[in-house]
Amino acid sequence: MIPSATTVPSALPATAAAAAKPPPGAKPQVGAAAAQERFLKLLVAQLNNQDPMNPLDNAQMTSQIAQISTVSGIEQLNQTVQGMAAQFGALQFMQGAALVGRSVLSEGSALAVAGKTGKGGFEIAAPATNVQVEVLTPGGRLLERLDLGAQAAGRHSFEWDASRYPNERGALQFRVTATAGANALESTPLSLSQVSAAGTDADGQLVLTLANGQSIGYRQIKALV
């Protein structure tokens, strides 16, 4: 077993233990390097004070040295991983900042209206024989139904002519219905919006704030438009 910072092996004579102790008034050392130094001092003291009639076993010595090397290696690995995590967080934040002003698709049913055109998207898991998109007011009133016909599985976009409803410029929504024959298919609405800001949450994860008021993680972006 590796002797700890406060434990002296029972086989170690008192003189060896005294030799391994730090001088009075010295500040206690911490970390892998300090633990390794304490271990080596104890090992040298143990060798200098071993019983000539019962010397330290070579296999035991090799095992102890291997264990302290493993502890030191793990400590160094942890420090390396922490450094890499900090670099990755900074890189991710830079990537998020580069997205400010770009338009992205993410899960949501808010319809983006710019000028006379409304835009949105959707995903379907299987081929559909018919897809319909319903444009709704914030209160849920149906404005128009778009018949998109048959669509392949995957991600699709659509546009809506908003010029026919000049007075409807609130937070419009849309709803997607996809069918394969008489069977309903699962569909996911995708909202188009600009990235207005980038930041991090309490866990250090990248968070993007969209112009439509939604906050999403970097992995929630479905596509850049």
C-alpha positions as CSV (number, residue, x, y, z in Angstrom):
1,M,0.0,0.0,0.0
2,I,1.1,3.6,-0.6
3,P,1.8,5.5,2.7
4,S,-0.5,8.5,2.9
5,A,0.5,12.0,3.9
6,T,-0.3,11.4,7.5
7,T,0.3,7.7,8.0
8,V,3.7,6.0,8.5
9,P,4.0,2.2,7.8
10,S,3.9,0.1,10.9
11,A,7.2,-1.5,9.9
12,L,9.0,1.9,9.6
13,P,11.1,2.6,12.7
14,A,10.7,5.8,14.6
15,T,13.9,7.3,13.3
16,A,12.7,6.8,9.7
17,A,9.4,8.4,10.5
18,A,11.2,11.4,12.0
19,A,13.4,11.7,8.9
20,A,10.3,11.8,6.7
21,K,8.6,14.5,8.6
22,P,8.8,18.1,7.4
23,P,10.8,20.6,9.5
24,P,8.9,22.5,12.2
25,G,7.0,25.5,10.9
26,A,7.1,24.3,7.3
27,K,3.9,24.7,5.3
28,P,2.2,21.4,4.4
29,Q,2.6,20.6,0.7
30,V,-0.3,19.4,-1.4
31,G,-0.7,17.9,-4.9
32,A,0.7,14.9,-6.8
33,A,4.3,16.2,-6.7
34,A,4.2,16.7,-2.9
35,A,2.7,13.3,-2.4
36,Q,5.4,11.7,-4.5
37,E,8.1,13.6,-2.6
38,R,6.7,12.4,0.7
39,F,6.5,8.9,-0.5
40,L,10.2,8.9,-1.7
41,K,11.3,10.3,1.6
42,L,9.5,7.6,3.5
43,L,10.9,4.9,1.1
44,V,14.5,6.1,1.5
45,A,14.1,6.3,5.3
46,Q,12.6,2.8,5.3
47,L,15.6,1.5,3.3
48,N,18.1,3.2,5.5
49,N,16.5,1.8,8.7
50,Q,15.4,-1.7,7.5
51,D,16.2,-4.8,9.5
52,P,19.3,-6.4,7.9
53,M,17.9,-9.8,8.9
54,N,14.5,-9.0,7.3
55,P,15.2,-6.6,4.3
56,L,12.4,-5.0,2.3
57,D,11.0,-7.4,-0.3
58,N,11.9,-6.3,-3.9
59,A,8.4,-7.2,-5.2
60,Q,6.9,-5.0,-2.4
61,M,9.1,-2.1,-3.3
62,T,8.3,-2.4,-7.0
63,S,4.6,-2.5,-6.2
64,Q,4.8,0.6,-4.0
65,I,6.7,2.6,-6.7
66,A,4.2,1.5,-9.4
67,Q,1.3,2.7,-7.2
68,I,2.8,6.2,-6.5
69,S,3.5,6.5,-10.2
70,T,-0.1,5.7,-11.0
71,V,-1.4,8.3,-8.6
72,S,1.0,10.9,-10.0
73,G,-0.1,10.0,-13.6
74,I,-3.8,10.3,-12.7
75,E,-3.3,13.7,-11.1
76,Q,-1.5,14.9,-14.3
77,L,-4.2,13.4,-16.5
78,N,-6.9,15.3,-14.5
79,Q,-5.0,18.6,-14.9
80,T,-4.7,18.0,-18.6
81,V,-8.4,17.2,-19.0
82,Q,-9.4,20.3,-17.1
83,G,-7.2,22.4,-19.3
84,M,-8.7,20.9,-22.4
85,A,-12.2,21.4,-21.1
86,A,-11.4,25.1,-20.5
87,Q,-10.0,25.5,-24.0
88,F,-13.1,23.7,-25.5
89,G,-15.4,26.0,-23.6
90,A,-13.6,29.1,-24.9
91,L,-13.6,27.7,-28.5
92,Q,-17.4,26.9,-28.2
93,F,-18.1,30.4,-27.0
94,M,-16.2,31.9,-30.0
95,Q,-18.2,29.7,-32.3
96,G,-21.4,30.9,-30.7
97,A,-20.3,34.5,-31.0
98,A,-19.7,34.0,-34.7
99,L,-23.4,32.9,-35.1
100,V,-24.7,36.3,-33.9
101,G,-26.7,37.8,-36.8
102,R,-27.1,34.4,-38.6
103,S,-30.4,32.8,-39.1
104,V,-30.9,29.3,-37.7
105,L,-33.5,26.6,-37.7
106,S,-34.5,25.1,-34.3
107,E,-37.5,23.2,-32.9
108,G,-40.4,25.6,-32.5
109,S,-43.7,26.7,-34.0
110,A,-43.1,30.4,-34.3
111,L,-43.5,31.7,-37.9
112,A,-40.8,34.1,-39.0
113,V,-42.4,36.9,-41.1
114,A,-40.1,39.4,-43.0
115,G,-41.8,41.8,-45.4
116,K,-44.4,39.9,-47.3
117,T,-43.1,36.4,-46.7
118,G,-43.4,34.0,-43.8
119,K,-40.9,31.2,-43.4
120,G,-40.7,28.0,-41.4
121,G,-39.7,24.4,-41.6
122,F,-40.4,20.9,-40.4
123,E,-39.0,17.4,-40.1
124,I,-40.8,14.1,-40.8
125,A,-39.5,10.7,-39.9
126,A,-40.9,8.8,-42.9
127,P,-42.2,9.6,-46.4
128,A,-45.6,11.4,-46.4
129,T,-48.3,11.2,-49.0
130,N,-49.6,14.6,-47.9
131,V,-48.3,17.4,-45.7
132,Q,-50.3,20.4,-44.6
133,V,-49.2,23.5,-42.8
134,E,-51.7,25.7,-40.9
135,V,-50.8,29.3,-40.2
136,L,-52.4,30.5,-37.0
137,T,-52.8,33.8,-35.1
138,P,-51.3,34.0,-31.6
139,G,-54.8,33.2,-30.3
140,G,-55.0,30.0,-32.4
141,R,-57.3,31.3,-35.1
142,L,-56.6,29.7,-38.5
143,L,-55.5,32.1,-41.2
144,E,-54.6,29.8,-44.0
145,R,-53.8,26.2,-44.8
146,L,-51.0,25.3,-47.1
147,D,-51.2,22.0,-49.0
148,L,-47.6,20.8,-49.6
149,G,-48.5,17.4,-51.1
150,A,-46.2,14.4,-50.9
151,Q,-42.9,14.9,-49.1
152,A,-39.8,12.7,-48.6
153,A,-38.6,11.9,-45.1
154,G,-36.2,14.5,-43.7
155,R,-36.1,18.2,-43.2
156,H,-38.1,20.6,-45.4
157,S,-38.8,24.4,-45.5
158,F,-41.9,26.3,-46.7
159,E,-42.9,29.9,-47.4
160,W,-46.2,31.6,-46.9
161,D,-47.5,34.7,-48.7
162,A,-48.2,37.2,-45.9
163,S,-49.3,40.0,-48.2
164,R,-52.9,38.8,-48.0
165,Y,-52.9,39.5,-44.2
166,P,-51.3,42.9,-43.8
167,N,-52.9,43.4,-40.4
168,E,-51.6,40.1,-39.0
169,R,-48.1,40.9,-37.9
170,G,-48.1,39.5,-34.3
171,A,-46.4,36.4,-33.1
172,L,-47.9,34.1,-35.7
173,Q,-47.6,30.3,-35.2
174,F,-47.9,27.3,-37.5
175,R,-48.9,23.7,-37.2
176,V,-47.7,20.8,-39.4
177,T,-49.8,17.7,-40.2
178,A,-48.3,14.8,-42.1
179,T,-50.0,11.6,-43.2
180,A,-49.0,8.4,-45.1
181,G,-52.3,7.2,-46.5
182,A,-54.7,7.1,-43.6
183,N,-51.9,7.0,-41.0
184,A,-50.6,10.1,-39.2
185,L,-46.9,10.6,-39.2
186,E,-44.8,12.2,-36.5
187,S,-43.6,15.7,-37.5
188,T,-41.5,18.3,-35.8
189,P,-42.0,22.0,-36.5
190,L,-38.8,24.1,-37.1
191,S,-38.8,27.8,-36.4
192,L,-36.5,30.2,-38.3
193,S,-34.9,33.0,-36.3
194,Q,-31.8,35.2,-36.0
195,V,-29.2,34.7,-33.3
196,S,-29.2,37.9,-31.3
197,A,-26.7,36.9,-28.5
198,A,-24.4,34.2,-27.2
199,G,-23.6,33.3,-23.6
200,T,-23.2,30.5,-21.1
201,D,-25.4,28.9,-18.5
202,A,-24.5,28.0,-14.9
203,D,-22.8,24.8,-16.1
204,G,-20.7,26.7,-18.6
205,Q,-22.6,25.4,-21.6
206,L,-23.1,27.6,-24.6
207,V,-26.6,29.2,-24.9
208,L,-27.8,31.2,-27.9
209,T,-30.6,33.8,-27.5
210,L,-32.8,34.1,-30.6
211,A,-34.7,37.1,-31.9
212,N,-38.0,35.4,-31.3
213,G,-37.2,35.2,-27.5
214,Q,-36.2,31.6,-27.4
215,S,-33.0,30.4,-25.8
216,I,-31.4,27.2,-27.2
217,G,-28.2,25.2,-26.8
218,Y,-25.6,24.9,-29.5
219,R,-26.7,21.3,-30.3
220,Q,-30.3,22.3,-30.7
221,I,-29.5,24.1,-34.0
222,K,-30.9,22.0,-36.8
223,A,-29.5,24.1,-39.7
224,L,-28.0,27.4,-40.6
225,V,-30.0,29.4,-43.2
